[in-house]
Amino acid sequence: SSAPTRKKALSHKTDPPSRLPLGSLDIRRKCQIALGGPTDHSGEVIVSAVPGFDLDSTIFGSVTGLLPRTVQKSKVAIELFWSDAAISRVEMLYAPVPPPPSYKSQILDFMNDECDFAIEHADGSFMDHLKFCHDYAVHNYKDVSPVPMLLHSIMGVGTNFFPMKIQQVGRLKELVTPQEFSHIEAFPSFLRLVLGTDLLEVMKAKKNELHKLKGLNCNRVIDNSPLSLNAEDFWTQMNYQLLHMLDFLPAASWLSQLDDGFMWAFIQLHEILTDSRRMACKVEFDLSSGECTPDGMPLTVGSILRGVIPDFIIKKLAQKAIGKFSKAINHDLTYELIWE
C-alpha cells in the first residue's frame, strides 16, 4: 500500500475541479494528529523520488538558481510507500480520534467561488494540507479557533501566490471573527519572518527576557500594510506556526536532514516555546528519537548536494530565497519586537 505526499501537489497549470475537495489525511498526517506530534518513520516507509517531476509546474517554479531549485526538488518530488504494519498501527491509533466539526459552508463557498486555490494545488492535495492543519488544531490546540489554520494561506503563500485579492478582505472579515482574521492576515508575514529572517535567533538570544515581550510590529504580505500583534496574539501565532510546520517535516531520517529549512525552524521554535512556557498546542517532539539512515531514502542529485554542502549554506540559501520573494512584491521583511 502507498500514501503519496506532495507528489505533484502544487500544480497550477491544469484545470481545477469545479469544487474544492474537502481533503483527506494520509498515514503520516493521521499519525501526527493521533499522537500529537511528529514521528521519524525510518524503517516503516520508503521515500521514493518521482521520475520526470517538473518543478516549473508547481508553485515552486518561481524559485530561481540551479542549487536552490535542485534542493527544492529533492524535497517535494517524493512519494511515500508504507509498510503494511505501519498502516495497521497508525489506523488503529487514529480510529478513536473523533471527527472534526464541519467547515462553515459560507467559508467553503468563498474558497470555491471567490478565491483561486487552483494556483496552488489544482489536484486537490492543497486541501489535504489545509485539512491536516485544521484537524490538528481541533484535536491538539483546543484553546483557540482552528479556522486560521484552514485559511492560513488565503492571503498569500511563501512563493508569492495569492488565492484572494486585497479587494476581498472585507468579504473575508464577514466570514470570520476579528480574532480569527487577525491571525489569518498575520500568518503569511510570520511564516516569512520565521523562515526568512533572524527572528528565531534573536528570540533564543533573548530567551531570559521573553517574559517582557509586549508584541511585534511587521508588514502584511499581501499589501505591505503595517501589522501589530500584542504579546498574547504573538504567542498564539507562534503556536500556529509550529503546528503548520509539522506538515513539512521529513517523514524519515530526521538527523540526515537538519539542513531542511522547516526542520531547522521547527526545532528552534519548539525549543523557544517550551523553554518560555508558551507552548499552548500539543506537539510532542524528541529529536533524539530521530534516525540518520540512508535506508528507504531516495538517492538524487538534490539529496547528494544536501549531503555535501554545509547546513548553514543550505539554510542561508532558503532565507535568501524568501527575501527575494518579498522584494519582488515590495514586501518589507523587517520587524520590530516590542519590549517592556
C-alpha positions in Angstrom: 0.0 0.0 0.0 1.2 3.5 -0.5 0.3 7.0 0.7 1.9 9.6 -1.7 2.7 13.0 -0.3 3.3 16.2 -2.2 3.9 14.2 -5.4 2.8 16.8 -7.8 1.0 18.5 -5.1 1.5 22.0 -6.2 0.5 22.1 -9.8 -1.2 25.3 -11.0 -1.3 24.6 -14.7 -4.1 22.1 -15.0 -7.8 22.8 -15.0 -9.1 22.9 -11.4 -12.0 20.8 -10.3 -15.4 22.6 -10.2 -15.4 22.3 -6.4 -12.5 22.0 -4.0 -12.3 18.6 -2.4 -12.7 18.6 1.4 -9.3 17.0 1.8 -8.1 13.7 3.2 -5.4 12.6 5.6 -2.5 10.2 4.7 -0.8 7.9 7.1 1.8 10.4 8.2 -0.8 13.1 9.0 -3.1 10.7 10.8 -0.2 9.6 13.0 0.7 13.2 13.9 -2.9 14.0 14.8 -3.3 10.9 16.9 0.0 11.2 18.8 0.0 15.0 19.0 3.4 15.3 17.4 5.7 14.1 14.6 7.4 10.7 14.2 10.6 9.7 12.4 9.2 6.8 10.4 12.6 5.3 9.4 12.2 1.6 8.8 8.5 1.7 8.1 8.4 3.9 5.0 10.2 4.1 1.7 10.6 7.6 0.3 10.8 7.4 -3.4 11.8 10.1 -5.9 9.1 10.8 -8.5 10.6 10.4 -12.0 10.1 13.2 -14.5 9.0 15.7 -11.9 8.6 19.2 -13.3 9.3 21.8 -10.7 8.0 24.5 -13.1 4.5 23.1 -13.0 4.4 23.8 -9.2 4.3 27.0 -7.1 8.0 26.4 -6.6 8.5 27.1 -10.3 9.3 30.7 -9.3 12.3 29.5 -7.2 15.5 30.6 -9.1 19.1 29.4 -9.2 20.3 25.8 -10.0 21.2 24.9 -6.4 18.0 26.2 -4.7 15.9 24.5 -7.4 17.7 21.2 -7.1 17.4 21.2 -3.4 13.7 22.2 -3.5 13.0 19.4 -6.0 14.6 16.8 -3.7 12.1 17.8 -1.0 8.8 17.9 -3.0 9.4 15.4 -5.8 8.7 12.4 -3.5 6.2 9.7 -2.9 5.8 7.7 0.4 5.3 3.9 0.4 4.3 2.5 3.8 4.7 -1.0 5.2 1.5 -2.9 5.9 2.5 -3.0 9.6 2.8 0.8 9.7 -0.5 1.3 8.1 -2.3 -1.0 10.5 -0.6 0.6 13.5 -1.5 4.1 12.5 -5.0 3.3 11.5 -5.5 1.8 15.0 -4.1 4.9 16.6 -6.3 7.2 14.6 -9.5 5.2 14.9 -10.5 6.7 18.3 -9.9 10.2 17.1 -13.4 11.9 16.9 -14.2 13.6 13.6 -13.6 17.3 13.5 -16.5 19.8 13.1 -17.6 20.5 9.6 -16.2 23.6 7.9 -18.6 26.5 7.7 -20.4 26.3 4.4 -20.0 30.1 3.8 -16.2 29.8 4.1 -16.1 26.9 1.7 -18.3 28.8 -0.8 -15.9 31.7 -0.5 -12.9 29.5 -1.1 -14.6 27.8 -4.1 -16.5 30.7 -5.8 -14.5 33.8 -5.0 -10.9 32.6 -4.5 -8.3 30.9 -6.7 -6.8 28.0 -4.8 -6.1 26.3 -8.1 -2.9 28.4 -8.4 -1.6 26.3 -5.5 -2.8 22.8 -5.7 -5.1 22.0 -8.6 -5.2 18.3 -7.9 -6.7 18.8 -4.5 -3.7 18.0 -2.3 -3.6 21.5 -1.0 -6.9 20.9 0.6 -5.2 17.8 2.3 -2.7 20.2 3.8 -5.4 22.6 4.9 -7.4 19.8 6.4 -4.4 18.5 8.3 -3.6 21.9 9.8 -7.3 22.5 10.7 -7.8 19.0 12.2 -4.6 19.0 14.1 -5.6 22.3 15.7 -9.0 20.9 16.6 -7.5 18.0 18.5 -4.2 19.4 19.8 -4.7 23.2 20.1 -8.1 23.3 21.7 -7.9 26.8 23.4 -8.1 28.7 20.1 -10.1 28.6 16.9 -8.9 26.2 14.1 -10.3 28.5 11.4 -7.0 30.4 10.9 -5.4 27.0 10.2 -7.9 26.3 7.4 -7.4 29.8 5.9 -3.7 30.4 6.8 -2.6 30.7 3.1 -5.6 32.6 1.7 -3.8 36.0 2.0 -0.6 34.7 0.5 1.9 31.8 0.4 5.7 31.9 0.5 6.2 31.9 -3.2 4.0 34.9 -4.0 0.8 33.2 -4.9 -2.4 34.9 -3.5 -5.6 32.8 -3.6 -7.6 36.0 -2.8 -7.2 39.6 -3.8 -6.7 42.5 -1.4 -10.2 43.9 -2.5 -11.8 40.8 -0.9 -10.5 41.5 2.6 -13.8 43.0 3.6 -15.7 39.9 2.5 -13.3 37.6 4.4 -13.8 39.7 7.5 -17.6 39.0 7.2 -16.9 35.2 7.4 -14.6 35.0 10.4 -14.3 36.6 13.8 -12.0 39.6 14.4 -9.6 37.4 16.3 -9.6 34.8 13.6 -9.0 37.4 10.9 -6.0 38.9 12.9 -4.3 35.6 12.8 -5.2 34.9 9.1 -3.7 38.2 7.9 -0.6 37.8 10.1 0.1 34.2 9.2 1.9 34.8 5.8 4.1 37.5 7.4 5.1 35.4 10.4 5.9 32.4 8.2 8.4 34.6 6.3 9.8 36.1 9.5 10.3 32.6 11.0 11.8 31.1 7.9 13.5 34.1 6.2 14.9 36.3 9.0 16.8 36.1 12.2 13.7 36.3 14.4 14.1 32.9 16.0 17.8 33.5 16.6 17.0 36.8 18.3 14.4 35.2 20.4 16.8 32.5 21.5 19.5 35.1 22.3 16.9 36.9 24.5 15.4 33.8 26.0 15.6 35.1 29.5 13.8 38.3 28.6 10.9 36.8 26.6 8.5 37.4 29.5 9.0 41.1 28.9 7.8 40.9 25.3 4.9 43.2 24.6 4.4 42.4 20.9 5.7 42.6 17.4 5.4 45.1 14.5 5.8 43.9 10.9 4.2 44.3 7.5 1.3 42.3 5.9 2.5 40.3 2.9 -0.5 40.9 0.6 -0.1 44.7 0.6 2.8 45.6 2.9 0.4 47.5 5.3 1.6 47.6 8.9 0.7 44.9 11.3 1.0 44.9 15.1 0.3 42.0 17.4 0.3 42.2 21.2 2.1 39.6 23.3 -0.8 37.2 23.6 -1.5 37.2 19.9 2.2 36.9 19.1 2.5 33.7 21.1 -0.7 32.3 19.7 0.6 33.0 16.2 3.9 31.3 17.1 1.9 28.2 18.2 0.0 28.3 14.9 3.4 28.5 13.0 4.8 25.5 14.9 1.6 23.4 14.1 1.8 24.4 10.5 5.5 23.3 10.2 4.6 19.8 11.2 3.3 19.1 7.7 6.7 19.9 6.2 8.9 17.8 8.4 10.8 14.9 6.7 8.9 11.6 7.1 12.1 9.7 7.9 15.8 10.1 8.7 15.5 13.4 10.5 19.1 13.6 11.6 20.3 13.5 7.9 18.0 16.4 7.0 18.8 19.0 9.7 19.6 21.4 6.9 15.9 21.5 5.9 14.6 25.0 6.5 11.3 23.8 8.0 13.1 21.2 10.2 15.6 23.8 11.5 12.9 26.3 12.2 10.6 23.7 13.9 13.4 22.6 16.2 14.2 26.2 17.2 10.6 27.3 17.7 9.7 24.1 19.6 12.6 24.8 22.0 11.7 28.5 22.4 8.0 27.8 23.1 8.9 25.0 25.6 11.6 27.0 27.4 9.5 30.1 27.7 6.5 28.0 28.8 4.5 29.4 25.9 3.7 26.1 24.3 -0.1 26.1 24.1 -0.6 23.4 21.5 0.3 19.8 22.0 3.4 19.0 19.9 5.4 16.1 21.4 8.8 16.1 19.9 12.1 14.4 20.7 14.9 14.9 18.3 16.9 12.1 19.9 14.3 9.7 18.6 15.4 10.6 15.1 17.4 8.4 12.8 20.3 9.1 10.4 20.0 6.3 7.9 20.0 6.2 4.1 17.7 3.2 4.1 14.5 3.9 2.4 15.6 7.3 1.3 16.0 8.3 -2.4 19.4 9.0 -4.0 19.0 12.1 -6.1 21.3 14.9 -7.2 19.5 17.1 -4.7 20.0 14.6 -1.8 23.7 14.3 -2.7 24.1 18.0 -2.8 22.4 18.4 0.6 24.8 15.8 1.9 28.0 17.6 0.9 27.0 21.3 1.3 27.3 22.6 4.8 24.0 23.0 6.6 24.4 26.7 7.2 24.8 27.4 3.5 21.6 25.5 2.7 19.8 27.5 5.4 21.2 30.8 4.1 20.0 29.9 0.6 16.5 29.3 1.9 16.4 32.6 3.8 17.8 34.5 0.8 15.0 33.0 -1.4 12.3 34.2 1.0 13.9 37.7 0.9 13.8 37.7 -2.9 10.1 36.7 -2.9 9.3 39.6 -0.6 11.4 42.1 -2.5 9.6 41.1 -5.7 6.3 42.2 -4.3 7.6 45.2 -2.4 7.0 43.5 1.0 9.2 44.8 3.8 10.5 41.8 5.8 11.8 44.0 8.6 10.2 43.6 12.0 10.3 45.1 15.5 10.0 43.3 18.8 8.4 45.5 21.4 9.6 45.1 24.9 8.5 46.4 28.3 
